[in-house]
Amino acid sequence: MTRAVVIGVGNEYRRDDGIGPALIAALEDRWLPGVSLIRSDGEPVRLIEDWAGASLAVVVDAVLCEPSSPGEIHQTEVCLQQPDGTKALGTHSHSAGSHSLGIPDALRLARALDRLPHRLIVYAVEAADTSLGTELSAPVAAALPTLTEAVVQILRK
């Protein structure tokens, strides 16, 4: 079993949608033994393959919210098991992400295929701008150091 995987979801050519890959780049300079760092487009089957066998999967993605607070970070630990030990899923029925399919879709498929990670934490960063470009907006760029430290702390527990 892999100790941990961090999956940065997004498109680095769509400004704030690139927060996931930007986090992976920030973590590459850290010493994180036993941690795999993966850039992902968020396609559900690839997500499942990326987190299969992990004791901890951390997924980071941009989200579009209304009303929006660009740069705000939301952390959710997805409930994968119920108290009786049976597998459960989170309570969200749809994704607020910037992709047509999202993490909830991957979770449902992973459950059916028995490919859930042992533990899943999702960080969603509210986006301001997902137009073409490679730079993060100012509020999302300002959130990156806080996000990086939060993920490092989770990994070191």
N, C-alpha and C positions, 0 to 999 in steps of 0.2 A: 504494500500500500504506500503510495506517495504521501509524504507528510503534508505538503501544502502546495497549492497552485494559485497564482494570481492571474486572472484573465482580464485584460484591458480591452473592452469592447468599444469599437468605434471606427470611424473613418478619419484619419488624420488630415485629409484634404477637404473636410467639411467643418472647419473651425472648431467650435466647442464640442462637436461630436468626437473630436480627437482626444478628449480627456482620458479615456482608457489607455490608448497607446502612449500618451504623455506620462501617465503614471508608471507604466512599464519602463519607459526610458529613465524616469527618476529612480526607480528601484534597481536598475541594472548596476548602479554605482554603490549599492549597499551590499554588505556581506550577509546573505540570507541562506545559510546552508539548509538543504532539504526542501527548498522552495523553487518551483518551476514558474517562470514568467512567460506569459503567452499573450501575444496580440491576436485579437479575434474580430471578425466582422459581425459576430453575434448570431450567425446561422445556427439554429438549434442543434442540429446533428453534430456540428463541430464543437459546440459548447459541451455537449454530453461527452464526446470523446476527450475533450480537454480536462474535464473534472472527474472522469471515471477513475475510481481507485484512490481518490484523494481523501485524506482524513479531514482536510479543510480546503474549501474552495472559496476564494474571495473574487467576486466579479464586480468590476467597476464600469459604469456606463453613464452616458449623458441622458438626461430626461428633459422633456418639454412639459412644462406645467403652466396652468392658467388659474389664477394669476401666477406670475413668475417672480422668483427671487434669484436671479442669476448668481451662480457661485455657491448657492446653499447646498450643503452636503447632507444627504439622507442615508442613514445606515439601517439596514434591516437584516436580522438573522432569520432566515427562512426556516420555518418549522418543518422538518423532514420526517420526524417521528412523533407519534402520539405517546402519551404516558404509558400505554399498554405495550409499546414497542412496535406497533404497526406503523407502516409508512404513511405519512401525511404530506400535504402540500401547504404552501403559504395561502394566505387568504385573498390575495389579489387574483381577480379573474381575467385581467387583461394587463398589457404592458403600457406604461406611460413613456416608454423609451422612444427614441427617434427612428427605430427600425420597425418594419412591418410585422415581423414576428419577434418575440422577445423571450426573456428569461422564463416567464410563466409557461410559455409553450414548450420550452426545452425541459422544464421540470416535469410537466405532464408526460412527455415522451420518455424522459429518463426513468420516471417511475414505472411506466409500462414495460420498459426494457431492463429494469432492475439495474440501472446505471447511475443512481444518485450518489453524490459524495456523502461522506458521513456527516459533514457540517457545511452549511452554505451561508456566507455573509455577502450581502449586496450593498455596494455603495453607489448611490445615484447622485449625480451632480447636475443641478439645474443649469440648463444651457441658455445663453442669451442669443447666440447666432450660430446657425448651422448652414450658412451659405458657403459657397466655394471659397477656399482659402486655407492656409496652413497655420495661421496664428490663432491661439485661444483668445477670446475676448478678455478684457481686463478683469472682470469679476471672477471668471473661471480660472484664469491664470493665477490670480491671487489666492484661490482656494487650493491650488495644487500642492503647496507645501504642507498645509493642514491635512489634506487627504493622504499624502505620502506618509506623514507621521502616524496617522490613525491606522493605516494598513500595516505599517511596520510594527506598531504596538500589538495589533491582533496576531501577527505572525510570531511574535516573541513570547506570547503567553503559553 
